[in-house]
Amino acid sequence: MIHMFDYCRNQLDFKNMEHLACTEIRAANLTHCSFMSAWSQGDASYTRIKKAHQVCDC
């Protein structure tokens, strides 16, 4: 969603490496893209890694 917002609002050019880097940095900052922030929010755990990344065989 952040990438699409940037695309619509700022005429983002995905072929321009500077634009791509900027939108990736914004997305990482706005979604708290780190293990420590996910861990502090309860979304990640050292002990539940296998369960969290298990693929459903539905």
C-alpha positions, 0 to 999 in steps of 0.5 A: 500500500505504501508503494502504491500511495507513493506511485499515485501521489508522487509519480513514482518511477519503479525503474528509477533506483533513487525512487525505488530506494526512497519508497522502500525506506519509507515502507520499512520505517512506516511498518516498523520493519525489524525483528526487535519491533515485531518482537516487542509488539508480540508478532515475532518470537525466538521460540515460535519461528517454525510455527510462524513460517509454516506453509498451510497445506489447504 
